[in-house]
């Protein structure tokens, strides 16, 4: 997300870490090939960005 303040950046990184833990519990990397893992990582970032953006939108309302 472009143009974030330090507070927003800190929240973003913290939420990404939390969401990554949730994602890993649902998608065991040990069960995936390298290609599946790469595709899943890309899907994770799209999914996580959407969640974080929605959270920011709600905070700004």
N, CA, C and O atoms as a GROMACS GRO file, in nm:
protein
  244
    1UNK      N    1   0.084  -0.117   0.000
    1UNK     CA    2   0.000   0.000   0.000
    1UNK      C    3   0.089   0.124   0.000
    1UNK      O    4   0.179   0.137   0.083
    2UNK      N    5   0.063   0.210  -0.091
    2UNK     CA    6   0.150   0.326  -0.113
    2UNK      C    7   0.113   0.440  -0.018
    2UNK      O    8  -0.004   0.460   0.015
    3UNK      N    9   0.215   0.515   0.024
    3UNK     CA   10   0.193   0.635   0.103
    3UNK      C   11   0.147   0.609   0.246
    3UNK      O   12   0.064   0.683   0.299
    4UNK      N   13   0.199   0.505   0.307
    4UNK     CA   14   0.159   0.474   0.444
    4UNK      C   15   0.241   0.554   0.544
    4UNK      O   16   0.359   0.581   0.523
    5UNK      N   17   0.176   0.591   0.653
    5UNK     CA   18   0.249   0.652   0.764
    5UNK      C   19   0.325   0.542   0.837
    5UNK      O   20   0.305   0.424   0.809
    6UNK      N   21   0.413   0.580   0.930
    6UNK     CA   22   0.487   0.480   1.007
    6UNK      C   23   0.392   0.392   1.085
    6UNK      O   24   0.412   0.271   1.094
    7UNK      N   25   0.287   0.451   1.142
    7UNK     CA   26   0.189   0.374   1.219
    7UNK      C   27   0.118   0.274   1.128
    7UNK      O   28   0.099   0.158   1.165
    8UNK      N   29   0.078   0.319   1.010
    8UNK     CA   30   0.011   0.230   0.914
    8UNK      C   31   0.105   0.119   0.870
    8UNK      O   32   0.064   0.004   0.857
    9UNK      N   33   0.230   0.153   0.846
    9UNK     CA   34   0.329   0.055   0.803
    9UNK      C   35   0.350  -0.051   0.911
    9UNK      O   36   0.359  -0.170   0.881
   10UNK      N   37   0.358  -0.007   1.036
   10UNK     CA   38   0.375  -0.101   1.148
   10UNK      C   39   0.254  -0.195   1.157
   10UNK      O   40   0.269  -0.316   1.172
   11UNK      N   41   0.134  -0.138   1.148
   11UNK     CA   42   0.011  -0.218   1.152
   11UNK      C   43   0.008  -0.316   1.035
   11UNK      O   44  -0.028  -0.433   1.052
   12UNK      N   45   0.046  -0.270   0.918
   12UNK     CA   46   0.046  -0.353   0.797
   12UNK      C   47   0.137  -0.475   0.816
   12UNK      O   48   0.097  -0.588   0.788
   13UNK      N   49   0.259  -0.450   0.863
   13UNK     CA   50   0.354  -0.560   0.882
   13UNK      C   51   0.306  -0.657   0.989
   13UNK      O   52   0.319  -0.779   0.974
   14UNK      N   53   0.250  -0.604   1.097
   14UNK     CA   54   0.199  -0.687   1.206
   14UNK      C   55   0.083  -0.774   1.156
   14UNK      O   56   0.079  -0.894   1.184
   15UNK      N   57  -0.011  -0.713   1.083
   15UNK     CA   58  -0.125  -0.789   1.031
   15UNK      C   59  -0.081  -0.893   0.928
   15UNK      O   60  -0.135  -1.003   0.926
   16UNK      N   61   0.016  -0.859   0.845
   16UNK     CA   62   0.067  -0.955   0.747
   16UNK      C   63   0.121  -1.079   0.819
   16UNK      O   64   0.094  -1.192   0.778
   17UNK      N   65   0.197  -1.057   0.926
   17UNK     CA   66   0.253  -1.169   1.003
   17UNK      C   67   0.141  -1.254   1.064
   17UNK      O   68   0.148  -1.377   1.062
   18UNK      N   69   0.040  -1.188   1.119
   18UNK     CA   70  -0.074  -1.261   1.179
   18UNK      C   71  -0.149  -1.341   1.072
   18UNK      O   72  -0.183  -1.457   1.092
   19UNK      N   73  -0.175  -1.277   0.960
   19UNK     CA   74  -0.248  -1.343   0.853
   19UNK      C   75  -0.166  -1.457   0.792
   19UNK      O   76  -0.223  -1.558   0.751
   20UNK      N   77  -0.034  -1.442   0.787
   20UNK     CA   78   0.053  -1.548   0.735
   20UNK      C   79   0.043  -1.671   0.824
   20UNK      O   80   0.039  -1.784   0.774
   21UNK      N   81   0.039  -1.652   0.957
   21UNK     CA   82   0.024  -1.765   1.049
   21UNK      C   83  -0.110  -1.836   1.025
   21UNK      O   84  -0.116  -1.958   1.022
   22UNK      N   85  -0.216  -1.758   1.009
   22UNK     CA   86  -0.348  -1.817   0.979
   22UNK      C   87  -0.343  -1.897   0.849
   22UNK      O   88  -0.394  -2.009   0.841
   23UNK      N   89  -0.282  -1.837   0.748
   23UNK     CA   90  -0.274  -1.900   0.616
   23UNK      C   91  -0.195  -2.031   0.623
   23UNK      O   92  -0.236  -2.132   0.565
   24UNK      N   93  -0.082  -2.029   0.694
   24UNK     CA   94   0.001  -2.150   0.703
   24UNK      C   95  -0.074  -2.265   0.769
   24UNK      O   96  -0.055  -2.381   0.733
   25UNK      N   97  -0.160  -2.234   0.865
   25UNK     CA   98  -0.237  -2.339   0.931
   25UNK      C   99  -0.335  -2.404   0.835
   25UNK      O  100  -0.366  -2.523   0.849
   26UNK      N  101  -0.383  -2.327   0.738
   26UNK     CA  102  -0.480  -2.381   0.642
   26UNK      C  103  -0.413  -2.443   0.520
   26UNK      O  104  -0.474  -2.526   0.452
   27UNK      N  105  -0.289  -2.404   0.491
   27UNK     CA  106  -0.218  -2.450   0.372
   27UNK      C  107  -0.079  -2.497   0.414
   27UNK      O  108   0.015  -2.418   0.419
   28UNK      N  109  -0.067  -2.624   0.443
   28UNK     CA  110   0.061  -2.677   0.491
   28UNK      C  111   0.165  -2.677   0.380
   28UNK      O  112   0.151  -2.752   0.283
   29UNK      N  113   0.270  -2.594   0.392
   29UNK     CA  114   0.371  -2.587   0.285
   29UNK      C  115   0.442  -2.720   0.260
   29UNK      O  116   0.492  -2.744   0.150
   30UNK      N  117   0.446  -2.807   0.360
   30UNK     CA  118   0.513  -2.936   0.344
   30UNK      C  119   0.439  -3.026   0.245
   30UNK      O  120   0.498  -3.118   0.188
   31UNK      N  121   0.312  -2.999   0.225
   31UNK     CA  122   0.231  -3.081   0.134
   31UNK      C  123   0.233  -3.029  -0.010
   31UNK      O  124   0.165  -3.085  -0.096
   32UNK      N  125   0.309  -2.925  -0.036
   32UNK     CA  126   0.303  -2.861  -0.168
   32UNK      C  127   0.434  -2.877  -0.245
   32UNK      O  128   0.543  -2.887  -0.188
   33UNK      N  129   0.419  -2.878  -0.377
   33UNK     CA  130   0.537  -2.869  -0.462
   33UNK      C  131   0.583  -2.724  -0.462
   33UNK      O  132   0.512  -2.636  -0.412
   34UNK      N  133   0.701  -2.698  -0.517
   34UNK     CA  134   0.752  -2.561  -0.523
   34UNK      C  135   0.658  -2.470  -0.602
   34UNK      O  136   0.636  -2.355  -0.564
   35UNK      N  137   0.602  -2.521  -0.711
   35UNK     CA  138   0.511  -2.441  -0.794
   35UNK      C  139   0.385  -2.409  -0.715
   35UNK      O  140   0.338  -2.295  -0.717
   36UNK      N  141   0.330  -2.507  -0.646
   36UNK     CA  142   0.209  -2.484  -0.566
   36UNK      C  143   0.239  -2.383  -0.455
   36UNK      O  144   0.157  -2.295  -0.427
   37UNK      N  145   0.356  -2.395  -0.392
   37UNK     CA  146   0.392  -2.303  -0.284
   37UNK      C  147   0.404  -2.160  -0.336
   37UNK      O  148   0.357  -2.067  -0.271
   38UNK      N  149   0.465  -2.143  -0.453
   38UNK     CA  150   0.478  -2.009  -0.512
   38UNK      C  151   0.340  -1.952  -0.545
   38UNK      O  152   0.313  -1.836  -0.516
   39UNK      N  153   0.255  -2.033  -0.606
   39UNK     CA  154   0.120  -1.988  -0.638
   39UNK      C  155   0.043  -1.954  -0.512
   39UNK      O  156  -0.030  -1.854  -0.508
   40UNK      N  157   0.058  -2.034  -0.409
   40UNK     CA  158  -0.012  -2.009  -0.284
   40UNK      C  159   0.038  -1.882  -0.217
   40UNK      O  160  -0.041  -1.808  -0.158
   41UNK      N  161   0.167  -1.855  -0.227
   41UNK     CA  162   0.222  -1.733  -0.169
   41UNK      C  163   0.163  -1.610  -0.238
   41UNK      O  164   0.127  -1.512  -0.173
   42UNK      N  165   0.152  -1.618  -0.370
   42UNK     CA  166   0.091  -1.507  -0.445
   42UNK      C  167  -0.055  -1.490  -0.404
   42UNK      O  168  -0.102  -1.378  -0.385
   43UNK      N  169  -0.127  -1.601  -0.390
   43UNK     CA  170  -0.267  -1.595  -0.347
   43UNK      C  171  -0.277  -1.536  -0.207
   43UNK      O  172  -0.368  -1.458  -0.177
   44UNK      N  173  -0.183  -1.573  -0.120
   44UNK     CA  174  -0.182  -1.520   0.016
   44UNK      C  175  -0.173  -1.368   0.014
   44UNK      O  176  -0.249  -1.300   0.083
   45UNK      N  177  -0.079  -1.314  -0.063
   45UNK     CA  178  -0.060  -1.168  -0.064
   45UNK      C  179  -0.184  -1.095  -0.115
   45UNK      O  180  -0.220  -0.990  -0.062
   46UNK      N  181  -0.249  -1.149  -0.218
   46UNK     CA  182  -0.372  -1.089  -0.269
   46UNK      C  183  -0.480  -1.093  -0.160
   46UNK      O  184  -0.548  -0.993  -0.135
   47UNK      N  185  -0.495  -1.208  -0.096
   47UNK     CA  186  -0.595  -1.228   0.010
   47UNK      C  187  -0.567  -1.135   0.128
   47UNK      O  188  -0.658  -1.067   0.177
   48UNK      N  189  -0.441  -1.132   0.174
   48UNK     CA  190  -0.404  -1.051   0.290
   48UNK      C  191  -0.419  -0.902   0.262
   48UNK      O  192  -0.469  -0.827   0.347
   49UNK      N  193  -0.376  -0.858   0.144
   49UNK     CA  194  -0.389  -0.716   0.109
   49UNK      C  195  -0.535  -0.673   0.112
   49UNK      O  196  -0.567  -0.564   0.160
   50UNK      N  197  -0.623  -0.757   0.061
   50UNK     CA  198  -0.765  -0.726   0.058
   50UNK      C  199  -0.819  -0.711   0.201
   50UNK      O  200  -0.895  -0.618   0.228
   51UNK      N  201  -0.781  -0.801   0.290
   51UNK     CA  202  -0.826  -0.794   0.430
   51UNK      C  203  -0.776  -0.667   0.496
   51UNK      O  204  -0.853  -0.597   0.562
   52UNK      N  205  -0.648  -0.637   0.479
   52UNK     CA  206  -0.590  -0.519   0.543
   52UNK      C  207  -0.653  -0.391   0.487
   52UNK      O  208  -0.683  -0.299   0.563
   53UNK      N  209  -0.672  -0.385   0.358
   53UNK     CA  210  -0.735  -0.266   0.298
   53UNK      C  211  -0.876  -0.248   0.351
   53UNK      O  212  -0.918  -0.135   0.380
   54UNK      N  213  -0.952  -0.357   0.364
   54UNK     CA  214  -1.087  -0.348   0.420
   54UNK      C  215  -1.084  -0.298   0.564
   54UNK      O  216  -1.167  -0.216   0.603
   55UNK      N  217  -0.988  -0.346   0.641
   55UNK     CA  218  -0.974  -0.301   0.780
   55UNK      C  219  -0.944  -0.152   0.786
   55UNK      O  220  -1.001  -0.080   0.868
   56UNK      N  221  -0.854  -0.104   0.699
   56UNK     CA  222  -0.821   0.039   0.697
   56UNK      C  223  -0.941   0.122   0.658
   56UNK      O  224  -0.966   0.228   0.716
   57UNK      N  225  -1.017   0.073   0.559
   57UNK     CA  226  -1.136   0.146   0.515
   57UNK      C  227  -1.235   0.162   0.631
   57UNK      O  228  -1.294   0.268   0.649
   58UNK      N  229  -1.252   0.055   0.709
   58UNK     CA  230  -1.344   0.060   0.823
   58UNK      C  231  -1.294   0.155   0.931
   58UNK      O  232  -1.374   0.223   0.995
   59UNK      N  233  -1.162   0.159   0.951
   59UNK     CA  234  -1.106   0.248   1.052
   59UNK      C  235  -1.123   0.395   1.013
   59UNK      O  236  -1.140   0.481   1.099
   60UNK      N  237  -1.118   0.422   0.884
   60UNK     CA  238  -1.127   0.560   0.836
   60UNK      C  239  -1.271   0.613   0.836
   60UNK      O  240  -1.292   0.734   0.831
   61UNK      N  241  -1.370   0.523   0.842
   61UNK     CA  242  -1.511   0.565   0.838
   61UNK      C  243  -1.552   0.634   0.966
   61UNK      O  244  -1.667   0.676   0.979
   0.00000   0.00000   0.00000
